[in-house]
Amino acid sequence: MDRLGIKIPAGKTAVLDESECIISVYCTKDPVTTTQNHPVQAPARPDRRRTARVALLAALVVNVLIVAALVVATGASPNILITLGRIFGLVAGLLMAGQFLLIARLPWLDQRLGMDRLTTYHRWNGIGLMWTLLGHVVLIVSGYAQHDAHDVISEVFVLSDTFTGVLLAIIAFLLVVVVGATSARIARKRLPYETWHAIHLLTYAIVALAFTHQFISGTTIASTGGRIYWLLLWATAIGTLLTGRVIRPLLRNHRYQLRVAGIVHESPNVVSVYVSGRNLHELPARAGQFFVWRFLAKGMWHRANPFSLSAAPDGRYLRLTVKAVGTASAALRDLKVGTRVYAEGPYGAFTTANQVHQHALLIAGGVGVTPIRALLEEIKGHVVVLYRVRDERDAVLLDELRALAPVVRVLGGPSAGQFNPESLRYLVPDIRARDVFVCGPAAMTNAVLASTRALQVPDRQVHAEKFSLAG
């Protein structure tokens, strides 16, 4: 007896109209969805996300303490405003180095937090950077104006004439304002990614100007110890960024020599691309992760798009399944076998490595089913799949889901209320004893996340990731 109140023999499908929604239920094994009917779960795993967050916070605190020690060692400033201004300037330098580390795509952080969370931290850190830089400018200018008995405007010109590095700092600050303004959500929505990214590259000019300013005009890092610390900090930040964004992708693409091996049309507007290469058994990719793909074909080579794997890597092929919703994704239908592929990745924390409990609930919406489909090959416990589509004919890879999952429910019709707390608890009464993986449109994902919070599913058991470009 299924929770919906009908008997469903294993391997059969039942379709019914429930609350104006079409629900297709397919059971390959025991359809009862409570974990009481399944083997006792293994002990919960440690919270990897929390470990990564604590590590980031600890790194920030340690470096702030080092900065404070450097300020104390420098001795007294002419007044308190100048002292505070110097502290703000050094903290701004720390936050700027942190910006590089957050977008360096470090595997240790990415596999625990995911690119979307790191991008969020990058945005928050950037906001903090702008305010800290503003505080640095205001405090330093005000402090020296008070010390020299000048008005603030006159003091800006005095400092520019007296200290060579101050003019560089002013230029760097103005560039930060430009980058920050274009990074605001409203601007991001209006600007094409390529345009936004080109403007964002001004960050490197900002770093060069700020670094020069600090070494020319900075008194706090004038000591040998201070200069060594600052050089090591920035060498680490820039080295990590270059390794993650340039060196590692180049080396991996040279090693694996990826090419299009086949094209399969799953439906009139959905296509699966099979990618082969050399030594793919050594590629450290997992089900649920994604790559940033660049197909080196005419009209496509200059575009990079994030697509998740739609099947677990098997050492022979990587498969991505894409719905034609834009120019870039539509062009995949016409790819030729043998086309070279440049792929960055794998990225993402949407994997079983972060799974806390053995049993799972997988929720997919539309083509967001692709990483869900891949995860089914790695999850060992009892799995329930909820698949939201407008019509069952739009259900991509449905036969594969039914072959891999004990219980698959296809939800169609009006979407209102389908993922509210009452509906989720009714469909999966033991939801708190499962890990929840959700991937789909933003509105659906947000509804599921709100419901898991209302149902008091622990945050570490809930996994959702937006597969998008960052930085």
The 8 nearest C-alpha neighbors of each residue, nearest first, counted from 0:
[[1, 6, 5, 4, 7, 2, 31, 30],
 [2, 0, 3, 4, 5, 31, 30, 6],
 [3, 1, 4, 426, 0, 31, 425, 32],
 [2, 4, 1, 5, 426, 0, 425, 6],
 [5, 3, 2, 1, 0, 6, 7, 15],
 [6, 4, 0, 1, 3, 7, 2, 13],
 [5, 7, 0, 1, 8, 4, 13, 3],
 [6, 8, 5, 11, 9, 0, 1, 13],
 [9, 7, 11, 10, 6, 26, 27, 12],
 [10, 8, 27, 26, 28, 11, 7, 29],
 [9, 11, 27, 26, 8, 25, 12, 28],
 [12, 10, 9, 8, 25, 26, 7, 13],
 [11, 13, 25, 24, 14, 23, 26, 10],
 [14, 12, 24, 23, 15, 25, 11, 7],
 [13, 15, 23, 22, 24, 12, 21, 16],
 [16, 14, 22, 21, 17, 13, 23, 20],
 [15, 17, 21, 20, 19, 22, 18, 14],
 [16, 18, 20, 19, 15, 21, 22, 3],
 [19, 17, 20, 16, 21, 413, 417, 412],
 [18, 20, 17, 16, 412, 21, 413, 411],
 [21, 19, 412, 17, 18, 411, 16, 22],
 [20, 22, 411, 16, 412, 410, 15, 17],
 [23, 21, 410, 409, 15, 14, 20, 24],
 [22, 24, 14, 409, 408, 13, 25, 21],
 [23, 25, 408, 13, 12, 407, 22, 409],
 [26, 24, 12, 407, 406, 11, 408, 23],
 [27, 25, 406, 9, 10, 405, 30, 28],
 [26, 28, 10, 9, 405, 406, 25, 29],
 [29, 27, 405, 9, 26, 30, 10, 406],
 [28, 30, 31, 9, 405, 27, 26, 32],
 [31, 29, 26, 1, 28, 406, 32, 405],
 [32, 30, 29, 1, 33, 2, 0, 36],
 [31, 33, 30, 427, 34, 383, 429, 428],
 [34, 32, 35, 429, 31, 36, 428, 427],
 [33, 35, 37, 36, 32, 429, 432, 358],
 [36, 34, 33, 37, 38, 39, 32, 429],
 [37, 35, 34, 33, 38, 31, 32, 29],
 [36, 38, 34, 35, 39, 381, 33, 380],
 [39, 37, 40, 36, 35, 34, 380, 381],
 [40, 38, 37, 41, 35, 34, 357, 36],
 [41, 39, 357, 38, 42, 356, 358, 380],
 [40, 42, 43, 357, 39, 356, 44, 38],
 [43, 41, 44, 40, 356, 355, 357, 39],
 [44, 42, 355, 356, 41, 45, 357, 40],
 [43, 45, 355, 42, 46, 356, 354, 353],
 [46, 44, 47, 43, 355, 50, 353, 49],
 [45, 47, 49, 48, 459, 44, 50, 355],
 [48, 46, 50, 49, 111, 45, 51, 353],
 [49, 47, 111, 51, 50, 46, 112, 52],
 [48, 50, 52, 51, 47, 46, 53, 459],
 [51, 49, 47, 53, 48, 52, 54, 46],
 [52, 50, 54, 48, 49, 53, 55, 108],
 [51, 53, 49, 55, 54, 50, 56, 48],
 [52, 54, 56, 50, 51, 55, 57, 49],
 [55, 53, 51, 57, 52, 56, 58, 50],
 [56, 54, 52, 58, 57, 53, 51, 59],
 [55, 57, 53, 59, 58, 54, 60, 52],
 [56, 58, 54, 60, 59, 55, 53, 61],
 [59, 57, 55, 61, 56, 60, 54, 62],
 [58, 60, 56, 62, 57, 61, 63, 55],
 [59, 61, 63, 57, 62, 58, 64, 56],
 [62, 60, 64, 58, 63, 59, 57, 65],
 [61, 63, 65, 64, 59, 60, 66, 58],
 [62, 64, 66, 60, 65, 61, 59, 67],
 [65, 63, 67, 61, 62, 66, 68, 60],
 [66, 64, 62, 68, 63, 67, 69, 61],
 [65, 67, 63, 69, 64, 68, 62, 70],
 [68, 66, 64, 70, 65, 69, 63, 71],
 [67, 69, 65, 71, 66, 70, 72, 64],
 [70, 68, 72, 66, 67, 71, 219, 73],
 [69, 71, 67, 73, 68, 72, 219, 66],
 [70, 72, 68, 73, 69, 74, 67, 75],
 [71, 73, 69, 70, 74, 68, 219, 67],
 [74, 72, 70, 71, 219, 69, 75, 218],
 [75, 73, 72, 71, 76, 70, 219, 69],
 [74, 76, 77, 73, 82, 71, 78, 70],
 [75, 77, 78, 82, 81, 74, 79, 73],
 [78, 76, 75, 81, 146, 79, 82, 142],
 [79, 77, 76, 80, 81, 82, 142, 146],
 [78, 80, 82, 81, 83, 76, 77, 142],
 [81, 79, 142, 83, 138, 82, 78, 84],
 [80, 82, 84, 142, 139, 83, 79, 78],
 [83, 81, 79, 85, 84, 80, 76, 86],
 [82, 84, 86, 80, 85, 81, 79, 87],
 [83, 85, 135, 138, 81, 139, 87, 82],
 [84, 86, 88, 82, 87, 83, 81, 89],
 [85, 87, 83, 89, 88, 84, 90, 82],
 [88, 86, 135, 84, 90, 85, 89, 131],
 [89, 87, 85, 91, 135, 86, 90, 84],
 [88, 90, 92, 91, 86, 87, 85, 93],
 [89, 91, 93, 87, 92, 88, 86, 94],
 [92, 90, 88, 94, 89, 93, 128, 131],
 [91, 93, 89, 95, 90, 94, 96, 88],
 [94, 92, 90, 96, 91, 95, 97, 89],
 [95, 93, 97, 91, 96, 92, 128, 90],
 [94, 96, 92, 98, 97, 93, 91, 128],
 [97, 95, 93, 99, 98, 94, 236, 92],
 [96, 98, 94, 100, 95, 99, 101, 93],
 [99, 97, 95, 101, 96, 100, 121, 94],
 [100, 98, 97, 96, 102, 101, 236, 103],
 [99, 101, 97, 103, 98, 102, 236, 240],
 [100, 102, 98, 99, 103, 121, 117, 97],
 [103, 101, 104, 99, 100, 470, 98, 469],
 [102, 104, 240, 100, 243, 105, 101, 99],
 [105, 103, 102, 243, 109, 106, 101, 244],
 [104, 106, 108, 103, 107, 109, 243, 239],
 [107, 105, 109, 108, 110, 104, 346, 243],
 [108, 106, 105, 110, 109, 111, 51, 104],
 [109, 107, 111, 106, 105, 110, 112, 51],
 [108, 110, 113, 106, 112, 111, 107, 347],
 [109, 111, 348, 347, 108, 107, 106, 113],
 [112, 110, 48, 348, 108, 109, 47, 113],
 [113, 111, 109, 48, 108, 348, 116, 110],
 [114, 112, 348, 347, 109, 115, 116, 110],
 [113, 115, 117, 116, 109, 118, 347, 112],
 [114, 116, 118, 117, 113, 465, 464, 119],
 [117, 115, 119, 118, 114, 113, 112, 120],
 [116, 118, 120, 114, 119, 115, 101, 121],
 [119, 117, 121, 115, 116, 120, 114, 469],
 [118, 120, 116, 122, 121, 117, 115, 123],
 [119, 121, 117, 123, 122, 118, 124, 116],
 [122, 120, 118, 124, 119, 123, 98, 101],
 [121, 123, 125, 119, 120, 124, 118, 126],
 [124, 122, 120, 126, 125, 121, 119, 127],
 [123, 125, 127, 121, 122, 126, 120, 128],
 [126, 124, 128, 122, 127, 123, 121, 129],
 [127, 125, 123, 129, 128, 124, 122, 130],
 [126, 128, 124, 130, 125, 129, 131, 123],
 [127, 129, 125, 131, 126, 91, 130, 94],
 [130, 128, 132, 126, 131, 127, 133, 125],
 [131, 129, 133, 127, 132, 128, 134, 126],
 [130, 132, 134, 128, 133, 129, 91, 87],
 [133, 131, 135, 129, 134, 130, 91, 128],
 [132, 134, 130, 136, 131, 135, 129, 137],
 [133, 135, 131, 137, 132, 136, 138, 130],
 [136, 134, 84, 132, 87, 88, 138, 133],
 [135, 137, 133, 139, 134, 138, 140, 132],
 [138, 136, 134, 140, 135, 139, 141, 133],
 [137, 139, 84, 141, 135, 80, 140, 136],
 [140, 138, 84, 81, 142, 136, 141, 137],
 [139, 141, 143, 137, 142, 138, 144, 136],
 [142, 140, 144, 138, 139, 143, 137, 145],
 [141, 143, 80, 81, 139, 145, 144, 140],
 [142, 144, 146, 145, 140, 141, 147, 139],
 [145, 143, 149, 141, 147, 154, 146, 142],
 [146, 144, 148, 142, 143, 147, 141, 149],
 [145, 147, 143, 144, 148, 142, 77, 78],
 [148, 146, 144, 149, 145, 143, 154, 142],
 [149, 147, 145, 144, 146, 150, 143, 154],
 [150, 148, 144, 147, 154, 153, 151, 145],
 [149, 151, 153, 152, 144, 154, 148, 145],
 [150, 152, 154, 153, 144, 141, 149, 140],
 [153, 151, 155, 154, 150, 156, 149, 140],
 [152, 154, 156, 155, 150, 151, 149, 157],
 [153, 155, 157, 151, 152, 156, 144, 149],
 [156, 154, 158, 152, 153, 157, 159, 140],
 [157, 155, 159, 154, 153, 158, 160, 152],
 [158, 156, 154, 160, 159, 155, 161, 153],
 [157, 159, 161, 155, 160, 156, 162, 154],
 [160, 158, 156, 166, 165, 157, 161, 162],
 [161, 159, 157, 158, 162, 156, 163, 166],
 [162, 160, 158, 159, 157, 163, 165, 156],
 [161, 163, 164, 165, 159, 158, 160, 216],
 [164, 162, 165, 166, 159, 161, 160, 215],
 [163, 165, 212, 167, 216, 162, 166, 215],
 [164, 166, 168, 167, 159, 163, 162, 169],
 [167, 165, 169, 159, 168, 164, 163, 170],
 [168, 166, 164, 170, 165, 169, 208, 212],
 [167, 169, 165, 171, 166, 170, 209, 212],
 [170, 168, 172, 166, 171, 167, 165, 173],
 [169, 171, 167, 173, 172, 168, 174, 166],
 [172, 170, 205, 168, 174, 169, 173, 208],
 [171, 173, 175, 169, 174, 170, 168, 176],
 [174, 172, 176, 170, 175, 171, 169, 177],
 [173, 175, 177, 171, 176, 172, 178, 170],
 [176, 174, 172, 178, 173, 177, 179, 171],
 [175, 177, 179, 173, 174, 178, 180, 172],
 [178, 176, 174, 180, 175, 179, 181, 173],
 [179, 177, 175, 181, 180, 176, 199, 182],
 [178, 180, 182, 176, 177, 181, 175, 183],
 [179, 181, 177, 182, 178, 183, 176, 186],
 [182, 180, 186, 178, 183, 179, 177, 187],
 [183, 181, 179, 180, 187, 178, 184, 186],
 [184, 182, 186, 181, 180, 185, 187, 179],
 [183, 185, 187, 186, 188, 182, 181, 189],
 [184, 186, 188, 187, 183, 189, 182, 181],
 [185, 187, 189, 181, 183, 188, 184, 190],
 [188, 186, 184, 190, 189, 185, 182, 183],
 [187, 189, 185, 186, 190, 184, 191, 183],
 [190, 188, 186, 187, 185, 191, 184, 192],
 [189, 191, 187, 188, 195, 186, 192, 194],
 [192, 190, 194, 193, 195, 189, 187, 188],
 [191, 193, 195, 194, 196, 190, 187, 197],
 [192, 194, 196, 191, 195, 197, 190, 302],
 [195, 193, 197, 191, 196, 192, 190, 198],
 [194, 196, 192, 198, 197, 193, 190, 199],
 [195, 197, 199, 193, 198, 194, 192, 200],
 [198, 196, 194, 200, 199, 195, 193, 201],
 [199, 197, 195, 200, 196, 201, 194, 178],
 [198, 200, 196, 201, 197, 178, 202, 195],
 [199, 201, 202, 197, 198, 203, 196, 204],
 [202, 200, 204, 199, 203, 198, 205, 174],
 [203, 201, 205, 200, 204, 199, 206, 175],
 [202, 204, 206, 205, 201, 200, 207, 199],
 [205, 203, 207, 201, 202, 206, 208, 171],
 [206, 204, 171, 202, 208, 203, 207, 209],
 [205, 207, 209, 203, 204, 208, 210, 202],
 [206, 208, 204, 210, 205, 209, 211, 203],
 [209, 207, 205, 211, 206, 210, 167, 171],
 [210, 208, 212, 206, 211, 207, 168, 205],
 [209, 211, 213, 207, 212, 208, 206, 214],
 [210, 212, 208, 214, 209, 213, 215, 207],
 [213, 211, 164, 209, 215, 210, 214, 216],
 [214, 212, 217, 210, 211, 216, 215, 209],
 [213, 215, 211, 212, 217, 216, 210, 220],
 [216, 214, 212, 164, 213, 217, 211, 163],
 [217, 215, 164, 213, 212, 214, 218, 162],
 [216, 218, 213, 214, 219, 215, 220, 221],
 [217, 219, 221, 220, 216, 73, 222, 213],
 [218, 220, 221, 217, 73, 70, 69, 225],
 [221, 219, 225, 226, 222, 218, 217, 69],
 [220, 222, 218, 219, 225, 226, 217, 223],
 [223, 221, 225, 220, 224, 226, 219, 218],
 [222, 224, 226, 225, 227, 221, 220, 228],
 [223, 225, 227, 222, 226, 228, 220, 221],
 [226, 224, 220, 222, 228, 223, 227, 229],
 [225, 227, 229, 223, 220, 228, 224, 230],
 [226, 228, 230, 224, 225, 229, 231, 223],
 [227, 229, 225, 231, 226, 230, 232, 224],
 [230, 228, 232, 226, 231, 227, 225, 233],
 [229, 231, 227, 233, 232, 228, 234, 226],
 [232, 230, 234, 228, 229, 233, 235, 227],
 [233, 231, 229, 235, 230, 234, 228, 236],
 [232, 234, 236, 235, 230, 231, 237, 229],
 [233, 235, 231, 237, 236, 232, 238, 230],
 [236, 234, 238, 233, 232, 237, 239, 231],
 [237, 235, 233, 239, 234, 238, 96, 100],
 [238, 236, 240, 234, 239, 235, 233, 241],
 [239, 237, 235, 241, 240, 236, 234, 242],
 [238, 240, 242, 236, 237, 241, 235, 243],
 [239, 241, 103, 237, 243, 238, 242, 244],
 [242, 240, 238, 245, 244, 239, 243, 237],
 [243, 241, 246, 239, 240, 247, 245, 244],
 [242, 244, 103, 240, 104, 241, 247, 245],
 [243, 245, 241, 242, 240, 103, 246, 248],
 [246, 244, 241, 248, 242, 247, 243, 249],
 [245, 247, 242, 249, 248, 250, 241, 243],
 [246, 248, 250, 249, 242, 243, 245, 251],
 [249, 247, 251, 343, 250, 246, 245, 252],
 [250, 248, 246, 252, 247, 251, 253, 245],
 [249, 251, 253, 247, 248, 252, 254, 246],
 [252, 250, 254, 248, 253, 249, 255, 247],
 [253, 251, 255, 249, 254, 250, 256, 248],
 [252, 254, 250, 251, 256, 255, 249, 248],
 [253, 255, 251, 252, 256, 250, 277, 278],
 [254, 256, 277, 252, 276, 257, 253, 251],
 [257, 255, 276, 252, 253, 254, 277, 258],
 [256, 258, 276, 340, 255, 275, 339, 274],
 [259, 257, 339, 340, 337, 338, 275, 274],
 [258, 260, 274, 337, 336, 338, 261, 273],
 [261, 259, 274, 273, 336, 275, 258, 337],
 [262, 260, 273, 336, 259, 272, 263, 274],
 [261, 263, 272, 271, 273, 264, 270, 260],
 [262, 264, 271, 270, 265, 272, 261, 273],
 [265, 263, 270, 266, 269, 271, 262, 267],
 [264, 266, 270, 269, 263, 271, 267, 395],
 [267, 265, 269, 268, 264, 270, 395, 393],
 [266, 268, 269, 264, 265, 270, 323, 322],
 [267, 269, 323, 266, 322, 270, 265, 264],
 [270, 268, 322, 266, 265, 321, 267, 323],
 [269, 271, 264, 265, 321, 320, 263, 332],
 [272, 270, 320, 263, 319, 262, 264, 321],
 [271, 273, 262, 319, 318, 261, 320, 274],
 [274, 272, 318, 261, 260, 317, 259, 316],
 [275, 273, 259, 317, 260, 316, 258, 318],
 [276, 274, 316, 258, 260, 257, 315, 259],
 [277, 275, 257, 256, 255, 258, 279, 278],
 [276, 278, 255, 279, 256, 254, 275, 257],
 [277, 279, 280, 281, 255, 276, 282, 314],
 [280, 278, 314, 282, 281, 277, 315, 276],
 [279, 281, 314, 278, 282, 315, 313, 283],
 [280, 282, 279, 278, 283, 314, 284, 255],
 [281, 283, 279, 280, 284, 278, 314, 255],
 [284, 282, 281, 285, 345, 280, 279, 344],
 [285, 283, 345, 282, 312, 288, 286, 344],
 [286, 284, 288, 287, 311, 312, 283, 350],
 [285, 287, 311, 373, 374, 288, 350, 310],
 [288, 286, 370, 350, 349, 374, 373, 285],
 [289, 287, 347, 346, 286, 307, 285, 345],
 [307, 288, 290, 346, 306, 345, 308, 347],
 [291, 289, 344, 345, 343, 305, 292, 306],
 [290, 292, 305, 343, 304, 342, 303, 306],
 [293, 291, 342, 304, 303, 290, 305, 341],
 [292, 294, 303, 341, 300, 340, 342, 302],
 [295, 293, 340, 300, 296, 299, 341, 339],
 [296, 294, 300, 339, 340, 293, 299, 338],
 [297, 295, 299, 300, 294, 298, 338, 339],
 [298, 296, 299, 300, 295, 294, 301, 334],
 [297, 299, 300, 296, 301, 302, 295, 330],
 [300, 298, 296, 297, 302, 301, 294, 295],
 [299, 301, 295, 294, 296, 302, 293, 298],
 [302, 300, 299, 303, 298, 293, 295, 294],
 [303, 301, 299, 300, 293, 304, 327, 294],
 [304, 302, 293, 292, 291, 301, 305, 300],
 [303, 305, 291, 292, 306, 302, 293, 468],
 [306, 304, 291, 290, 467, 292, 466, 289],
 [307, 305, 289, 290, 304, 291, 319, 308],
 [289, 308, 306, 288, 370, 319, 290, 309],
 [307, 309, 319, 310, 318, 289, 370, 288],
 [308, 310, 369, 373, 319, 370, 318, 320],
 [311, 309, 373, 308, 318, 312, 372, 286],
 [310, 312, 286, 373, 313, 285, 376, 308],
 [313, 311, 317, 314, 310, 316, 285, 284],
 [314, 312, 315, 311, 316, 280, 317, 279],
 [313, 315, 280, 279, 312, 316, 281, 278],
 [316, 314, 313, 279, 275, 280, 317, 276],
 [317, 315, 275, 274, 314, 273, 313, 318],
 [316, 318, 274, 312, 273, 275, 319, 308],
 [319, 317, 273, 308, 272, 309, 310, 274],
 [318, 320, 308, 309, 272, 271, 307, 321],
 [321, 319, 271, 270, 309, 272, 369, 318],
 [322, 320, 270, 269, 271, 323, 319, 328],
 [321, 323, 269, 268, 324, 270, 366, 328],
 [324, 322, 329, 328, 268, 325, 269, 321],
 [323, 325, 322, 328, 329, 326, 268, 327],
 [326, 324, 328, 327, 323, 329, 330, 322],
 [325, 327, 329, 328, 330, 324, 323, 331],
 [326, 328, 330, 329, 325, 331, 299, 302],
 [327, 329, 323, 330, 325, 331, 326, 324],
 [330, 328, 323, 326, 331, 327, 325, 332],
 [329, 331, 327, 332, 328, 333, 326, 334],
 [332, 330, 334, 333, 329, 328, 327, 270],
 [333, 331, 330, 334, 329, 270, 262, 264],
 [332, 334, 331, 330, 335, 329, 262, 336],
 [335, 333, 331, 332, 336, 330, 338, 262],
 [336, 334, 338, 337, 333, 259, 261, 262],
 [335, 337, 259, 260, 338, 261, 334, 262],
 [336, 338, 259, 258, 335, 260, 339, 261],
 [339, 337, 259, 258, 336, 335, 340, 295],
 [340, 338, 258, 295, 257, 337, 294, 259],
 [339, 341, 294, 257, 258, 295, 293, 342],
 [342, 340, 293, 292, 252, 294, 339, 257],
 [341, 343, 292, 291, 293, 290, 340, 344],
 [344, 342, 291, 248, 290, 345, 292, 341],
 [345, 343, 290, 346, 342, 291, 289, 248],
 [344, 346, 290, 284, 289, 288, 343, 347],
 [347, 345, 344, 289, 288, 290, 109, 110],
 [346, 348, 113, 288, 110, 349, 109, 114],
 [347, 349, 110, 113, 111, 350, 112, 109],
 [350, 348, 287, 347, 288, 462, 464, 463],
 [351, 349, 287, 352, 348, 353, 286, 288],
 [350, 352, 354, 353, 378, 377, 349, 374],
 [353, 351, 350, 354, 348, 349, 110, 111],
 [354, 352, 351, 350, 355, 47, 348, 111],
 [355, 353, 351, 352, 356, 434, 460, 350],
 [354, 356, 44, 43, 460, 353, 434, 357],
 [357, 355, 43, 358, 354, 434, 433, 40],
 [356, 358, 380, 40, 41, 379, 359, 355],
 [359, 357, 380, 381, 433, 356, 382, 434],
 [360, 358, 434, 433, 382, 435, 361, 381],
 [359, 361, 435, 383, 382, 384, 434, 433],
 [360, 362, 384, 436, 435, 437, 383, 385],
 [363, 361, 437, 385, 384, 386, 436, 438],
 [364, 362, 368, 386, 438, 439, 367, 437],
 [363, 365, 439, 387, 367, 386, 388, 368],
 [366, 364, 367, 388, 368, 439, 387, 363],
 [365, 367, 368, 369, 364, 322, 395, 439],
 [368, 366, 439, 438, 364, 365, 369, 363],
 [367, 369, 363, 371, 366, 370, 372, 364],
 [368, 370, 309, 372, 371, 367, 366, 373],
 [371, 369, 287, 373, 309, 372, 368, 308],
 [372, 370, 368, 374, 369, 373, 375, 361],
 [373, 371, 369, 370, 375, 374, 309, 368],
 [372, 374, 310, 311, 370, 286, 309, 371],
 [375, 373, 371, 286, 376, 377, 372, 287],
 [376, 374, 373, 372, 377, 378, 403, 371],
 [375, 377, 374, 373, 378, 311, 403, 372],
 [378, 376, 374, 375, 379, 351, 286, 373],
 [379, 377, 375, 380, 376, 374, 351, 357],
 [378, 380, 377, 357, 381, 358, 376, 375],
 [381, 379, 358, 357, 378, 382, 359, 40],
 [380, 382, 358, 359, 379, 383, 405, 37],
 [383, 381, 359, 360, 358, 404, 405, 380],
 [382, 384, 360, 406, 407, 361, 359, 385],
 [385, 383, 407, 361, 362, 360, 408, 406],
 [386, 384, 362, 408, 409, 407, 361, 363],
 [385, 387, 409, 363, 410, 364, 362, 408],
 [386, 388, 410, 364, 409, 411, 363, 365],
 [389, 387, 411, 390, 365, 394, 364, 410],
 [390, 388, 411, 412, 393, 391, 387, 413],
 [389, 391, 392, 388, 393, 411, 412, 394],
 [392, 390, 394, 393, 388, 389, 411, 409],
 [391, 393, 390, 394, 395, 389, 388, 266],
 [394, 392, 391, 390, 395, 388, 389, 365],
 [395, 393, 391, 392, 397, 388, 396, 365],
 [394, 396, 397, 393, 366, 265, 368, 365],
 [397, 395, 399, 398, 400, 394, 265, 372],
 [396, 398, 400, 399, 395, 394, 401, 402],
 [399, 397, 401, 400, 396, 402, 395, 403],
 [400, 398, 402, 396, 397, 401, 403, 372],
 [401, 399, 397, 403, 402, 398, 404, 372],
 [402, 400, 398, 399, 403, 404, 397, 407],
 [401, 403, 399, 400, 404, 398, 27, 405],
 [402, 404, 400, 401, 375, 399, 405, 376],
 [405, 403, 406, 401, 400, 382, 402, 407],
 [406, 404, 27, 28, 26, 382, 383, 407],
 [407, 405, 26, 383, 404, 25, 30, 384],
 [408, 406, 384, 25, 24, 383, 385, 401],
 [407, 409, 24, 385, 23, 384, 386, 410],
 [410, 408, 386, 23, 22, 387, 385, 24],
 [411, 409, 387, 22, 386, 21, 388, 408],
 [412, 410, 21, 389, 388, 390, 20, 387],
 [411, 413, 20, 21, 389, 414, 19, 390],
 [414, 412, 415, 20, 411, 19, 389, 417],
 [413, 415, 417, 416, 412, 411, 20, 418],
 [416, 414, 417, 413, 418, 419, 412, 20],
 [415, 417, 419, 418, 414, 422, 413, 420],
 [418, 416, 414, 415, 419, 422, 423, 410],
 [419, 417, 416, 447, 423, 422, 446, 420],
 [418, 420, 416, 422, 421, 450, 417, 423],
 [421, 419, 450, 423, 422, 424, 454, 418],
 [420, 422, 424, 423, 419, 425, 418, 450],
 [423, 421, 425, 419, 424, 420, 418, 417],
 [422, 424, 426, 420, 425, 421, 427, 418],
 [423, 425, 428, 427, 421, 422, 426, 420],
 [426, 424, 422, 423, 428, 427, 421, 2],
 [425, 427, 423, 424, 422, 428, 2, 3],
 [428, 426, 424, 430, 429, 425, 423, 32],
 [429, 427, 424, 430, 425, 426, 33, 32],
 [428, 430, 33, 431, 432, 427, 34, 433],
 [429, 431, 433, 432, 427, 428, 424, 360],
 [432, 430, 456, 433, 429, 455, 457, 454],
 [433, 431, 430, 429, 434, 356, 34, 358],
 [434, 432, 359, 358, 430, 431, 356, 435],
 [433, 435, 460, 359, 461, 356, 360, 354],
 [434, 436, 461, 360, 359, 361, 462, 460],
 [435, 437, 462, 361, 463, 362, 461, 360],
 [438, 436, 362, 463, 363, 361, 462, 435],
 [439, 437, 367, 363, 463, 364, 362, 444],
 [438, 440, 364, 367, 363, 444, 365, 441],
 [441, 439, 443, 442, 444, 364, 438, 367],
 [440, 442, 444, 443, 445, 439, 465, 446],
 [443, 441, 445, 444, 440, 446, 439, 447],
 [442, 444, 446, 440, 445, 441, 447, 439],
 [443, 445, 441, 447, 446, 442, 439, 440],
 [444, 446, 448, 442, 447, 443, 441, 449],
 [447, 445, 443, 449, 444, 448, 442, 418],
 [446, 448, 450, 444, 449, 445, 418, 451],
 [449, 447, 445, 451, 450, 446, 444, 452],
 [450, 448, 446, 452, 447, 451, 445, 453],
 [449, 451, 420, 453, 447, 452, 448, 419],
 [452, 450, 454, 448, 456, 453, 449, 455],
 [451, 453, 455, 449, 450, 454, 456, 448],
 [452, 454, 450, 455, 451, 449, 420, 456],
 [453, 455, 451, 452, 456, 450, 420, 431],
 [456, 454, 452, 453, 457, 451, 431, 458],
 [455, 457, 431, 451, 454, 452, 458, 460],
 [458, 456, 459, 460, 455, 461, 431, 452],
 [459, 457, 461, 460, 456, 452, 462, 451],
 [458, 460, 457, 461, 46, 355, 48, 462],
 [461, 459, 434, 458, 457, 355, 435, 462],
 [462, 460, 435, 458, 459, 434, 436, 463],
 [461, 463, 436, 435, 349, 437, 460, 464],
 [464, 462, 437, 436, 438, 461, 349, 465],
 [463, 465, 466, 115, 349, 462, 113, 438],
 [466, 464, 115, 467, 463, 438, 114, 441],
 [465, 467, 305, 464, 306, 289, 468, 115],
 [468, 466, 305, 465, 469, 115, 114, 304],
 [467, 469, 305, 470, 466, 304, 291, 114],
 [470, 468, 118, 467, 114, 102, 115, 117],
 [469, 102, 468, 196, 118, 199, 121, 103]]
